[in-house]
Amino acid sequence: MVIGLSIALKPVNSIYKILSSKYNVLKNEGNKNNRIGLSETMFQLSNDYDVCVVEMGMNHLGEISDLSKCAKPNIGIITNIGTSHIGYLGSKKNIYRAKRELLDGIDGGVILINGDDKYLKRLKYKQIIRVGLNKSNDFVAFNIVTTKKHLYFNFNYNNRRYNVKFNIPNESLVTNILFAIFIGLQFNIDPEIILEQLSTYLPEQHRNNIIHLGDKTTLIDDCYNASYESIKGGLSMLKNYSQEKIIVIGDVLELGKYSKNIHKKIGKLLRKEIGLIILVGNEVKYAYNDEFVLKSNYNEVIDYLKTINLDNKLIYLKGSRKIKLDEVKKYTWTYSEGEHPYLNCSLLRISLHKFVLQFLYGKEKLDEMLEKCDDTVSITKNSDDSLEFKFKSGLVFENLAIPEASAPAEPQPLPVEENAPAPSADDEFELPDSFIIDEKYNTLPTPDIPTT
């Protein structure tokens, strides 16, 4: 069984995590989503695997067609039609055409699409499942709530309502999580197991990482890459914070002739935010107004931040990879003591330490950093089965989930309709069981999926 994804926001890892609870799953690692990377993954496929989940990337027409014909997926997922790579493809219509090429390799399979996307609504295929927020879709999320640390929402399945808790409080991810839930249900994974896997999901490096610097300063590291759509989603994470905000936005690249207009739209989003806005790069000049700070590169941003008291601030970093905002992140870590918070601890803690460093820094610097251990760490298991790491220097990492985390509570039968309250000021928010009950939401479509 092969599942192919033509993606803009990555649901591949949540699908992999859910399916791995029951099956032996192969997926392409990192950014191996082009012709070479996907081919390397497919050469690893053997009878030892039950399922293969592959991400298919592109920046030109014809690329996904080749990838789909190579993988021959039984299930295809198209998440959205955004503006990433529009400079190469020339228009959103061409982006739609490029992602539609996923159909070229599917023979008798099923396609899952974002049913709220105006371009994908026109897609024609014999078996299409529409997923999203609109009530006209086949599989729907509702009662969406975000807090500082979590995203919550409801879905209905077999006359029961389920509460989803996800560790990334970015509401733009809801549809991608729905894709993963739907796949899990189609593969006969118990809904409770699906909820458990989602509740212990960890963000990828430089994607929606929430890091606490000391007691009061918070860093949101979202600087892996950027598009208009992902900036819009990322900014939605800031609304639950009362701290003074420092929002650092870098160029969005690969936009071609659309760069000016798209950066102007980004500027409109930023003018709605309250706080210090720092723009980095060349293209962001189109987003600039007199209330913003404009810098040419990350070094200038660091020099500027050195003049600011970062205590009790919320710092958000977002930009294309080439802008190197990860260097700004490294500066914020050294803000209080002027050095990286390395560890000096027992063998057991070194093992956990390696996990943290590899998660945050990547594998390349791990050995170098272990040689420079000069700090201590305490590790606390929280009531929600997550881990909290506290360094002498004040750096705190939270919500690092323990694999054997307990399953969520048994969901209750569908209740009568009632009004949903506003999000609580506290992070732990009990989702209301409230929605207009519609029989359509209680039974999922059962597509005919080839098993070979």
N, C-alpha and C positions, 0 to 999 in steps of 0.2 A: 504494500500500500504506500503510495507516494502522495504527499500533500505539498503543493506548490503555491508560493505566495508572491504576488506582485505587490510590492509594499512601498509605503512612504513612512509610516510609523510602525515599528517592529512588533508584531504579535507573535513572531516565531518562537521566542524564548518561553513565553507563557504557554503556548501550545505544547512545546517540548516538555515543559515541567509537568503539565497535567498528564500527557500521554505516558511519560516515564514512570508514573505511579503504578502502571499496570503492564506496560509493554517495553520491549527493548527498542529504543528509538535512535536513529541516526539523524543528525542535522549538520548543515554546513556551519562551520565555526567562524566567528568574527565577521569580516567583510568578504568572505569567499562566496560572493553572490554573482560573479561574472562568469564568462565562458570557461575560464581556467579553473576558478575556485569551485564552481558547481560540478565540473567534470571530475575534479579530484575527489569530491564528496561521493559522487555516484560510483566511482571505482572502488570505494570502500564498502559499498552496499553488498551484503551477502545474506545467506539464509539465516544468519544469526540474528538479523534484525526483523522486527515485526512491522515497523513503520519508518518511513524516511520523510523528514520535514525539511524542505529546501526553500530558501529565500532567493528570489530572482530579482536582481537589480539591473538598471539600465540608465543610460543617458542619451541613447540614440534609438531610432526606429530599427526594428529587425533583431535587436538583441534578445528580448524576451521570447520572441518566436523561436530562436535557436535554443534557448535554455529550456523552454517548454517541450520542444521536440526531443531534447536530450533526456529530460527527466520523465516524460510521459506521465504526468500526475493523474491520480484518480479523483482528487479534490483540488480545486483551485480557489484561491482567495485574493480578491482585489480590494484593498483597504480604502483607497480614496483617489481622487484626481486632484492633486495639489499643484504647486508651482515649482517644485524642485526640478532642476535641470531644464527649465523652460528656455533658457538661453541656447541650449543645444537643439531642443526640439521645436522651438519657434512659436508654439501656442499650446493652450490647454487641450484643444482638440487633438493635437498630435500626441500629447501625453496620454490622452484617452486611447488613441489608436495604438500607442506603444504598449500600454498595459493590457489592452484587449488581446494582444498577441498571445497571452497566456492560453487562450482557447485553442491555439494551433496544435498543441501537443496533447490535449485532452480528448480521449476517444470514449464517449459514453459516460463520462464522469459528471460531477456536479460542480457548480460555481457558487461560491459565497461572495456576496458583494455588500458594500456599505449602501444600504437602501436609502440613506438620507442624502447621498451625493447626487447632484443634479445631472452630472455626466453619466454616472453608472446606471441611473434609472433607465437610460435608453438601451442598455445592453440586452441583446437577444441571445437566448440559448435555451435548449430544451429543459434543462434542470438548473434553475436559479433559486438560491435561498437568499432572502434580503434580511439583513441584520442592521439594527440601529435604534434610534430613539423615537422615531415616528411610529404612531400606532398602526399605520398601514403595513409595517414590516412583518416578516414571519417570526422573528425573534427579537424581543424588545427589552430594553433596560428602562427603569423609571425610578422615581424617588432618589435622584442623584444628590449626594451630599459630599462636600469635601471639608476636611479639617486641616490642621497644620501638618499632620503626619499621614493621614489616610484618606482614601476614596471609598465611599460606600454607595451601593445601589441595590435595587431589587430586580429579580427576574422570576417569572412564574414557569413552572414545569410540572406536568402531571398533577394539576390541581393543588399544588403547594407553592408557597412563596418562599424564596431563598434570599438571604441577606449576604451580599458580597462585601468583603473587606479587603482592600488592596493597599499595599504599602507606599504607593506613589499617589499623592493627592492632586493628580492632574486630570481634570474631568474630560479632557479631549481624548483620553485613553479608553473611555468606556466602550466604544464600539469595538476596538481591538480586543478588549477583554471578553466581550460577547462572542467574538469569533472563536476564541480559545475555549470558552464554555461550551459552545455549540459542538465543536469538534469532540470535546471530551464526552459529551452526552451521546453523540453518534457512535463513539467507540465503546459505549456501554460502561463508562466509568461512573461510579456512584456520585451523585451531586455533592454529597458531604466530602468525598475525597477531593473533588474539584475545588470546593471552597477552601479546604485545608491547603491545597497546593497554591492557590492564589494568595492566601493570607500570609504565606511564608516566602513569597516571591521577592527577590532582591533586584534593585535597579542595576543596569549596566554601568560601566565606568563612564563618567562624564554625562550621564543621562539622568536628569531628575534626582541627583544625589543630594540629600539633605544632611549637612554636616554641622554640628554645633561646636563653635569655637569658644571655649570657656562656658560660663554660665548663661550669658545673655545674647551673644552674637551668633547669628545663623548664616551659613553659606549654602546656597542652592547652586550646585555645579551642574549646569545643563549645557556645557560648551562643546559637546562632541561635534555638533553640526547645527545648521539652522535653516529654516524656511519661514515664510510669512506665517504659515499655518502652525508650525511648532512654536514660534514666538508667541503667537496668540494663546496657544494652550499653556505654555510655560508661565506667562504673566497671570493666568487664572490661579496659579498656585499661591500667589502673593496675598490674596485678598483676606486670608484668615490671620495674617500677622499684624500685630499692633506696633512692632518696632519701626523705627525710621528706615526707609528703604534706600539702598544704593543699587541701581539697576544698570548693569554694564552690557550693552548690546553691540556686537561686532557686525561687520559686513555680512550680508547674505550673498554668496557668490553664485556663479553659473546662471545668472538671470538674463544676460544679454541685453537686448533693447528694452526689456521690461524692468530693468533694475531701478530706474528712476521712479516709475509709478509704484512699484512694490515697496520700495523704501519709504515713499511718501505715505503709503498705507500703514507701514510700521510706525512712522512718526505720529500718525493719528492715534494708534493704539497707545503709544507712550505718553501722549499728552493727557490721557485719562488717568495716568498713574500719579500718585503723590509721592515725592521723594526726589533724590538726586539721580538724574539720568546722565550716564556717560556713554557716548557713542565712540566707536573705535573703527578706524579704517578709512577708506576712500569713498565708498558708495553710500555710507550712512550720512553723508552730507545732505542727501535728499530728504532725510528724516529730521534734520536739525531745525531747531528754533532757538530763540534767544535764551530760553530757560534751561537748555541742555548744555553739557560740556562735551566738546568735540576733541578727540585725540587721534593721532595718526597710527599708533601701534601700542602693543601691550606694555612696552617699557614706559611710555608716557603715562599710561594709566596707573602703573605701579608708583611712579614718581608722584602723581597727583594724590593717590590714596595715602602716601606717606605723610601728607599734610593734613589728613583727616583723622579724627578720633573714631575708630571703628567699633568701640564698645557699644553694646546694645543696639546693633544694626542688623538688618536683613540684607544680605548681599546676593544678588542674582546675576549669574554669568551666562550669556547666550550669544553664540556667533558661529560662523563657519569655521571649520577646523583650521584653515590656514591663518586665521587671525591669532591663534595660539593663546586663547584666554585661559588655558590651563596654567600658564605661567602666572597669571593674576591670582588664580586659586592658590598656587604654591606660596605666593607672597602673603595672602591672608592667613595661611596656616602659621607662618613665622612671625606674625604681627606682634604677639605678646612677648615672645622670648628670643626672637631673632634666629631660631634654628628649627629644623624639623624635629617632631616629637618621636624619636626612635625609642626602642624598647630594650630593657635589660631584664630578662625574666627567665623562669624555669623552662624545661623542655616542653612541658604541656602548654605553657603560655606562648612559647616560641611557635608552636604549631598553629595556634590561633592567630598569633601575630603575622605569620606568613599569609594566612588567609586574608587578613585585613589589608596588608600591604599589596598583595597581588590584586585584590579587589579594587583598591584605590589608585595604585600606581601602575599596575601592569607588571609583567614578569621581569622586564628588562632590568629594573633597578633593585630588584629584591635582594640579590646577593650583596650588592654594594651597601645597601642600607643596613643589612644585618651586621656588617662589619663595624658599624658606627653606633651601636646601641649604647645609649647613655641616659636612658630615662626608665621609669617604671610605669606599670599599668595595673589597674584593677579591673576585673571582669565580673559583671553582675548579671545574673539571670533575672529578667523581669517577670512579672505575673503573667504577661501575654506570651511567654516562652521565647522572647527575643533576648539578644545579648546587648549589654551596654558596656563599652570600653571607655575607661577614664584614665587619661594620662596625667602625669604630674604637671605637665605644662598647661593643662586645662582643656585639651582637645577631647571631644566626646563623639563617639560614633554610636548611633542608636539603631534599633530595629534590624540587627543582623540576626536572622532567624535561625533557630536550632532545627535541624532536619526532623527530629522526632516530635515536633510541636503537636499539641493535642488538637483533635478535631473540633470544629465549631459546634455549638449547641444544636440540638434537633430543631429544625424549622417548625413553626406553628402552622396549622391549617389557615387557609385564606380567610382574613377577617372581613368585617363589613367596612364600607368606605368611611374614612374620617380625614380631617385636614392634617396635612403634614406640617410639623413645626419647623421653625428656622433652625439652622445648625447651632449646636451648643458652642459656647465659648471654650469649653473644655475639649480636649482632643478626642476623648473616647465618647463617641456619639452613637446612641442606639437608634438604628434606622427605624422609622415608623412603618408598620405594615399597613399601608393605605394606598389604595388606587381603585379606580372604577374597574370592577372585575369584568373581564371580557373573555368568553370561552376560547376565543381565537388564540389567546396568549398561553393557554394551559396545555396545548398539544402541539408539539413541534412537528414540522413536516418530516417525512421519512423518505429521503431521496434514495434512488437506486444507485448505490456506489459499487462499481466493479471491485472485486477483491484480488485481481491479478495485476 
